[in-house]
């Protein structure tokens, strides 16, 4: 297994073939992405994101999209937008390899923290994050502003968001 950067630190695409090959794995987590996946990802990269993929036997087995942010509460943070391992590659070390890659980026760029958000219904992912040494430090609140549906808040058969 090898983790390969799809973009450079400025978000410029350096492996267009891997970007195209990552779509099916990325859609396992983000089904709502528009049909023009490449164009949408270019917009995300233009907004400061980077991408890397885990390649196993010549095929994309995992995808991460992340960015470096300066935050008042936690300093320089590598925030992971997306971390997804193909269903058939789960529990094979792909997710761990992607986390290690992002931790290496954190050290190289002198980040203070590494963070991500995870849907409340994703209990298996939460177990994985705990095993990787992550902790829950806050709740994330959001409020829908646009009419565009950009996320699937509850997967089919999943648990709804917590409401008080």
C-alpha positions as CSV (number, residue, x, y, z in Angstrom):
1,X,0.0,0.0,0.0
2,X,1.2,3.5,-0.8
3,X,-0.4,6.9,0.0
4,X,0.0,9.3,-2.8
5,X,-0.7,13.1,-3.0
6,X,-3.3,14.0,-5.6
7,X,-2.7,17.7,-5.0
8,X,0.3,19.7,-3.8
9,X,0.2,22.0,-0.8
10,X,-1.4,24.8,-2.8
11,X,-4.2,22.5,-4.1
12,X,-2.9,22.1,-7.6
13,X,-3.7,18.7,-9.1
14,X,-0.5,16.7,-9.5
15,X,-2.1,13.3,-10.2
16,X,-5.1,13.7,-12.4
17,X,-5.4,10.0,-13.0
18,X,-5.7,9.3,-9.3
19,X,-8.2,12.1,-8.9
20,X,-10.4,10.5,-11.5
21,X,-9.9,7.0,-10.0
22,X,-10.8,8.2,-6.5
23,X,-14.4,9.2,-7.5
24,X,-16.1,5.8,-6.8
25,X,-14.4,5.4,-3.4
26,X,-15.2,9.1,-2.4
27,X,-18.8,8.6,-3.3
28,X,-19.1,5.8,-0.8
29,X,-19.0,8.6,1.8
30,X,-20.3,11.6,-0.2
31,X,-23.0,10.3,-2.5
32,X,-24.3,13.8,-3.0
33,X,-21.3,15.1,-4.9
34,X,-22.4,16.4,-8.3
35,X,-22.1,14.3,-11.4
36,X,-19.1,16.5,-12.6
37,X,-16.9,15.2,-9.8
38,X,-13.6,16.6,-11.2
39,X,-15.0,20.1,-11.5
40,X,-16.4,20.0,-8.0
41,X,-13.1,18.8,-6.5
42,X,-11.3,21.6,-8.4
43,X,-13.6,24.1,-6.6
44,X,-12.8,22.4,-3.3
45,X,-9.1,22.5,-4.0
46,X,-9.4,26.2,-5.0
47,X,-10.8,26.8,-1.5
48,X,-7.7,25.5,0.1
49,X,-8.2,21.7,0.3
50,X,-5.7,19.0,-0.6
51,X,-6.2,15.3,-1.4
52,X,-4.3,12.1,-1.0
53,X,-5.3,8.6,-1.8
54,X,-4.2,5.1,-0.6
55,X,-3.4,2.9,-3.5
56,X,-3.4,-0.9,-3.1
57,X,-2.6,-3.2,-6.1
58,X,-2.8,-0.2,-8.4
59,X,-6.3,0.7,-7.3
60,X,-7.6,3.6,-5.1
61,X,-8.6,2.0,-1.8
62,X,-9.0,5.2,0.3
63,X,-9.3,8.9,0.0
64,X,-8.6,11.9,2.3
65,X,-9.4,15.5,1.7
66,X,-8.0,18.0,4.2
67,X,-6.9,21.5,4.7
68,X,-4.7,23.6,7.1
69,X,-6.6,26.2,9.1
70,X,-5.5,28.8,11.6
71,X,-8.0,28.8,14.5
72,X,-8.3,31.0,17.5
73,X,-9.1,28.1,19.9
74,X,-6.6,25.4,18.7
75,X,-3.9,27.1,16.7
76,X,-2.8,25.7,13.4
77,X,-5.1,22.7,12.6
78,X,-5.1,20.1,9.9
79,X,-8.8,19.6,9.4
80,X,-9.9,16.5,7.6
81,X,-13.0,17.1,5.4
82,X,-13.2,13.5,4.3
83,X,-11.6,10.2,5.2
84,X,-13.1,7.2,3.5
85,X,-11.9,3.6,2.9
86,X,-13.6,1.5,0.2
87,X,-16.0,-0.9,1.8
88,X,-14.0,-3.9,0.6
89,X,-10.7,-2.5,2.0
90,X,-11.9,-1.6,5.5
91,X,-9.9,-3.1,8.4
92,X,-6.9,-3.7,6.2
93,X,-4.8,-0.7,7.3
94,X,-5.9,1.8,4.6
95,X,-7.5,4.3,7.1
96,X,-4.6,4.0,9.4
97,X,-2.2,4.7,6.5
98,X,-4.2,7.8,5.6
99,X,-4.2,9.1,9.2
100,X,-0.4,8.5,9.4
101,X,0.0,10.5,6.2
102,X,-2.0,13.4,7.6
103,X,-0.1,13.3,10.9
104,X,3.1,13.5,8.8
105,X,1.7,16.6,7.0
106,X,0.8,18.0,10.5
107,X,4.4,17.7,11.7
108,X,5.9,19.0,8.5
109,X,3.7,22.1,8.5
110,X,3.9,22.6,12.3
111,X,0.3,22.0,13.1
112,X,-0.9,22.1,16.7
113,X,-3.9,19.8,16.1
114,X,-5.4,17.3,13.7
115,X,-9.2,17.3,13.7
116,X,-12.3,16.0,11.8
117,X,-16.0,15.8,12.2
118,X,-17.9,12.5,12.0
119,X,-21.6,11.9,11.7
120,X,-23.3,10.8,14.9
121,X,-24.5,7.6,13.2
122,X,-21.0,6.4,12.2
123,X,-20.3,4.3,15.3
124,X,-17.7,2.1,13.5
125,X,-15.8,5.1,12.3
126,X,-15.8,6.5,15.9
127,X,-14.3,3.3,17.2
128,X,-11.6,3.6,14.6
129,X,-10.9,7.2,15.5
130,X,-10.6,6.3,19.2
131,X,-8.1,3.5,18.3
132,X,-6.1,6.1,16.4
133,X,-5.8,8.2,19.6
134,X,-8.4,10.8,18.7
135,X,-10.8,12.2,21.4
136,X,-14.2,14.0,21.2
137,X,-13.5,17.6,22.1
138,X,-16.7,19.4,21.1
139,X,-20.1,19.3,19.4
140,X,-20.3,20.6,15.9
141,X,-23.4,22.7,15.2
142,X,-24.6,23.8,11.8
143,X,-27.6,25.5,10.3
144,X,-28.7,25.1,6.7
145,X,-28.6,28.4,4.8
146,X,-28.7,27.5,1.1
147,X,-31.4,25.4,-0.5
148,X,-28.8,23.1,-2.1
149,X,-28.6,19.7,-0.4
150,X,-24.9,19.1,0.0
151,X,-24.9,16.4,2.6
152,X,-26.8,13.3,3.5
153,X,-27.4,13.9,7.2
154,X,-28.7,10.4,7.8
155,X,-27.9,7.3,5.7
156,X,-30.6,4.9,4.8
157,X,-31.1,2.8,8.0
158,X,-29.0,5.3,10.0
159,X,-29.6,7.1,13.2
160,X,-30.9,10.7,12.9
161,X,-29.0,13.7,14.1
162,X,-29.4,14.4,17.8
163,X,-32.1,17.0,18.5
164,X,-32.7,18.6,21.8
